[in-house]
Amino acid sequence: MTGRRRVSRAGVVLAAGILAAMPLAVPAHAQQGKTLRVALITGIDHLNPFTATLLAATQVGRLNYEFLTIPSAEKAEPAPALAESWTTSPDKLTWTFKIRQGTKWSDGKPVTAKDPAFTFNRMLTDETARTANGSYVSSFESVSAPDDATLVIKTKTPQSTVSLLDVPIVPEHVWAPIKDLTDPKTDTAAVVGVGNGPYLLSEYKQNEYVKFKANKDYWRGAPKVDELQLLVFKDAEAAVNALKQNEVDVINRLTPTQFDALKGQPNIATNKAPGRRYDALNINFGVQNADNQPIGNGNPALKDIRLRKAIAQAIDPKTIVDRVMGGYAQLPGGIIPSVYSAYHWDPADAERTKFDLAAANATLDAAGYVKGGDGVRTVPGAGRLELRLSGHASRPYDQRAAQYIGGWLKDIGISVRSELVSDEELNDRSNAGNYDLYIGGYSANPDPDSVLSLHTCSARPNAQGKGANTDTFFCDPQYDDLYAKQLAETDLGKRAEYAKQAQARLAGQYANVVLDYQNVLEAYRSDTFASFTRQPQPEGQILEQSGYWGLYGATPAGQQAASSEGGGNTGLWIVLGAVVVVVLVGGGVLIGRRGRNADDRE
């Protein structure tokens, strides 16, 4: 999912006492592969699928609800799910989906075409319902269910994303009576727990856990595990220790040092895969809301594109990849990572902004930023050139990257004050425009639309701060035109070209500087689980997929793995029947605020 959501302060740090208690709640040897324990070091903003945007929260939705179609495990291409098949009209404006019959919601009510019709119509008529995935319905004209087995979507213009709408389908009979989607009850198991996915939400305790039970009636077949526990730790180091002590079964977001240290450890297997997220330095270029009114307290000097270009020239992605990521990352191009090669923009040498401190200094000299006796430049007509660099205090990546970035900018005469803060604080700052520079990132989906939509004018918040689905606050007519063209284009090659042109336009305005594409670094207990379904196959990631294959396909040690697309335990994101998310948040779980965390957006 790629929408924006905001969360309230779910950031209580669960102290060591709670951490120590976790193994007592689920004895390591008692589970014998029937309970899957997943370590999380990221936050959850909402259980409500209309407003959940943080990566961990979207994965909860992937487990609990079925989608019309989902990205396949093999190649992340559109595959049947709630919809068995679909066809389009010759003019590409009408899509007809055949809805799978005989499936039920967990409360026994039948799943019909009226449920997806309600889901999409609620998004069309309710601004809050568009918080997470509003870009998917931006061109919809109407959605109807002529009968229980038929869903018809009509669009105003051709829309290339209709075959892969990353939107959880909710039960109409549960959600229709809820008039206010910001109502706290929408983040409760009583409401969200009525699902039809491979796992069913059974219990949720804010900042401590989310529990799921396996859906024994799931149409693909029940998972091979009975219970899933998502245990959220304050940082990766705590999660690594839990893995070593057999208190969790699978972890991700490892640092390179941690990953290397786990290689060859008894009963532990590691997995390295190309990642689907980019890391970036976002620059406050004078951000505005959807009414084009300035917001935030960014340094006005950053409105000067020459200054922003000099900052980009002063950053060395190769050093980020080699020294911050220990080589476990790819050099960046545009905002679509190289794992999605069809849409990835890799600029030619003539277009690439190269690391060159001499060139950066020359750019600032020509722009009139004069160095003082202390080496710090002055802004023409104003004072010293001083910028704030914000990041996540809980992330080793931010800590190390901030050191390098601060050093490079000092070399070109920019004074930098590093401000590493809690996840919640950074979330507040970035969404209000109260920053100069901040280290963030985003996870892309197989279809490029969602990540491209984050930089459109319409993604910015309104005057009340609502409806935000933006990553940079970028607003540019040329970019918006290219975005609209890629959305309407059904020819893959032509669409890819528009997507690449849009990325080039964004890069050339220096609203952000893409730093790298991190590899996925994961590890699991090989003595309790034999395998997990990867996406894409054969060497993709296990967790944080753009589908539910990874953990739905979790196979306890001693059992035979299921096929990736067939019934019986194929992979899902957070497998197991009962998920418990214990949030030991150092900056951790954000719940209750609208919007999206500056680092963990999907």
Summary of the structure (lengths in Angstrom):
residues: 602
radius of gyration: 23.3
end to end distance: 5.5
largest distance: 76.9
contacts: 2326
relative contact order: 0.22
helix: 29%
strand: 21%
